[in-house]
Amino acid sequence: MQTRAVTLIGVPLDLGAGRRGVDMGPSAFRVAEIERKIGELGYEVADAGDLDVHIQETRSAGDPRLKYLKEIKETCEALRDKVGETLAAGRMPVVMGGDHSVAMGTIAGLSRFYRERKEKVGLIWFDAHADSNTAETSPSGNIHGMPLAVALGLGAPGLVNLAGACPMVDGSRAAAVGLRDVDGAERPNVRASGLGAFTMRDIDERGMRTVMEEAIKRAGNGTAGIHVSFDLDAMDPDYAPGVGTPSPGGLSFREAHLAMEMLADSGKVISAELVEANPVLDERNITAKLGVELLASLLGKKIL
């Protein structure tokens, strides 16, 4: 790790999702004692509070192919700037979503900050879904199904240029882990982006250790470090029921922790985000609690 100081940034955005409730995600992570559990690992932790976001009841969805584009772009711009400020202060940003569209702002901030220093950023994206739709391929128009494509240079011009340059991350330096529910029309986008895509079949056949060795090598190759974006629907719903788009057959408790532990061992993690926790659909906040435990492993918590 490059820093022992962490800044928590809440982004209670649900405009990118089809189901309500993820706007309460930052609160759920705080109830799960995220600040205390990171602090116990020896980090100096500051909570920057939540960014101001619009709610659906006060806005029009606009273009049905890119619902709430203006509002989501504004939120991502604010998050981009906050992430940049955090990095400039020598601190690690940890973003608490909100739906996965917030990742566009996080990655834009990272990409811009390191590009100004002539460096690149690597990305590992944990998700049941490829999040690689565009306005032309999305069956719903929900932008939380598009952020990985945007980060890799595919999508609406106002989004792909959030960092001031496109792409934010090179496909050759990005990996998605845990894929198992990919729309037919977005498959060509995954291939065009150059993304390293590791499905649940890859994990079943080759094991999480091999998959993560390849993902870390890919995201760490010639980069300043790795951003870890963790959608809690990457987990099997038995472990994380409180998500809006659950998909059976996901990561087990130990597979996910092994992935986080290996990332911690790499010493390459420069930022992280937890997204798509939906307390409305959860049971006693166990999904947010799991997210916090996974973050602790990512930040160096060990069994012995």
N, C-alpha and C positions, 0 to 999 in steps of 0.2 A: 504494500500500500504506500502511496506517495504522501499521504497526510493522515494524521490522527485526529483531525477535526471534521465533524460531519454537520451539515445543515439540512434539516428536514424541510421540505417544501410541499405543502398540501395544494392539490388542484382538484376541487370538488366539481368536476365537469362531467355531465352525463348527456350532453347534446349529441355526442357521436354514437351513442348506443341506442338500441331499439327498445330496451327495457329500463325503467326508472330504478333508482336506488344506489347506483355507484357514486353519486354525489356525496353519499355518506361514508365513502371509503376512508378518507383521511381521518375522520372521527373514529372509525372502527379501529384503525391502526393505533391511534393514540390511546384508546380504551385498552388495547392489547399491550400497552406500556412500551411502545417502541423506543421512546427516548431513554427510559431506564435500562432497557435490555442492551441497547447499544453502548450506553455509558458504562455498564458493567464490564465491557470488553476493553476498557481503557481509553475510549474515545471521549473527546470533549464535544458535546452535542448541543446544538442550538436549534430551536424550532422557530422557523421564520413565519409560521402561521399559514393561512390559506390565501391563494390568489382570489381576487374577485372574479366571479364568472356569472354569466347570464343563466336564467332558468327558462325552461321551455314555455312556461305559461306567459312569459312576457315577450316572446319572439316568434317570428314566422320561420318555418323551416326553409322557405325559399325553394331553390332548385331541388326537385325530388331525387335527382341523381347525386347531389352533394348537399345533404341536409345540414342546415345551420353552418354553412361554410364560413360566412363572415364572422360569426361569433367564435367559432372554433379557431379560426386563424388569429383573431385578436388575443384569445387566451394563450395560444402557442407563442405568439410574439412576446407576450408578457413573461411567459415561462422561460423562453429563450434568453431574455435579458437577465432574469433572476439567476438562471444557471450560470451565465457568464460572470455575473457579479460574484457569485459564490466561488467559482474557480479562481477568479482574480484575487480573492481574499485568501487563497491557499487552502480552501476547504472542499470536502467532497460533497456534492449534491446528492441527496436521496429524495426522490420525488414520490409522493403518495397520491395515486389517482383514486377516483376518477376513472373514466374509460380510457382505452388504449390510445385514443387520438392524442392524448397529452404527450406521448412519446415523440411526436413531431417537434414539439417545443423543446423538450429535453435534449434531443439529439442535435437540433439546430444550434442550441447554445454551446454544446460541446464542440460541434464541428467548427463553428465560427471562431471560438476561443483558440482551438489548437491550430486551425488553418493560419491564423495570424502569427503563429509561432512556427510556421512551416512544418507542421506535423499533422498526421492523420489519426482518425479514431477507428477502433474496432468495435464490433457489435455482436452480442449474443442475445437472441430473442427467444424466450421460452413461451410457448403458446400452443394451444390445440389447433389454432387456425393460422393460415399463412399471412393474413392481414395484407394481402397483395392485390386487392381489387383496385380498380380505377372507376371513374364515373361511367365508363363504357362497359365495364364487366360486372359491377356490383348489382346483385339482385335486390338490394334494399335501399341503397343510397346512404347507408349509415357509414360515417367516416371512420368509425373505430375499426372497420374492416379494411382500411386503406393505409395506415401509417407506415408499415414496413416498405410498401411500394414507394411511398413518398420519400422516405429516408434514403432509398436506393435510386431515386431519380425518376420514378414513374408516377404521373398523376397531374393534378391541377397546377398550373404555373404558380399561382399564389402560394401553394403549399411547398412544392419542391424547391422553391427559391427562398425559403424562410431563413436559411443560414447565409444567404448572400452568394452562394455558389451551389452548383448541382453536379453530382449528387452530394448529399451530406456524408454518406459513407459509401465506400466502394464495395460492390457486391462480393469481390474477392476477399474482403476483410469482414464479412458478415456471415453469421450462421443462425439458423432457426432450429430449435430443438423441441421435440415433442409433437410435431405435426400429425394430425389424424383426421381433420375435417377441412378439406380444401375444396372450394368451389371449382367446378369444371372450367369456367371461363377465366379464372385467375391463374390456372396452371401455366399458361404461356408467359404470364407476367413474372412468375417465379423463375422460370428458365431465362427470360430476357434480362433479369436483374443481376444474374450471376451469383445469386445467393447460394450458400451451402445449406441445403435443406436436409435435416435429419428427422425422419418420421419415427413413429412408435415402432414400426417394423424394424428400422435400423437399430433401435434400442433393444428390442426383443432379440434380434439375431446376433448382435455384436456386443451388447452390453453398454451401460452408461459410461463406464470408464473409457472405452475406446472412442465412443462418440464425443465425449468431452475433450479427450486429448486432441482430436482432430479439430473440434470447434475452437478450442483455445489457441491452437497453432495458427488457425486461419485468422482469427480476430486479433491475435497478437503480432502478426507478421508485419513489421514495419510501421507499427502504430505507437502512439503515445500511451495507449492503454485501452482497456475494454469497458464499454458501457453494457450493463446487464439490465435488460428490460424483461420483467417477469409478470406475465399475465397469469393470474391464479387459476384460470381454466386450463392451464397446462397440466394441472394436477388431476388425477382421477376424482370424479365427483364424490366418491366415498370419503376422501380426505378434505375436499374443498367444495362443499355444497353451495356456498354462498356466492355464486357467480351467475351472470346473466345468460351465458351461452355454454352450459355444461356439455361435455362430450365424453361418453364412456370410454374406458380403456386408456386413461392417461397415466401420468407419472405416479409412481408410488412415493410414499413418504421418504423411504431411504434412497431411492433413485434421485429425487430432488435434492436431498441433503448432500449426497455424494457430489452432485454437480456443483453445488455451492461451495463445498469444501475444496474441491479441485480448483475452482476459480480463486478461492482465497489463497491456496498454496502457490498459485501462479504469480502472485504479487502484482498482477497487471490491472486489477479492477480500479477504475477511476471514478465511477458513478453507478447509480442503480435507481431503479424505480419498481414499485409494486402497483399493479393496476387491476381493475375489474372486480374488486371485492364488493359484494352487494349485500349489506346487512339485512335488507328486506327479505332476502331469500335464504339467509344463513340460519345456523343453529347455535345459539349461545356464543356467537362471535368466533367460532372455531376457525373460519377461513382466514380472518384477519390475524388471528393468533398464529396460525401456520405461516402466513406471510412474514410476520415478524421473526419467527424462529428461523425461517430460511434466510432472511436478511442477516441475522446474527451469524449463521454459518458462513455466509458470503464475506462477512467482515472479520472472520477469523476465529469464531467460537469452535472449540475442539471438544471431543469426548474425553480425552485425557490430556 
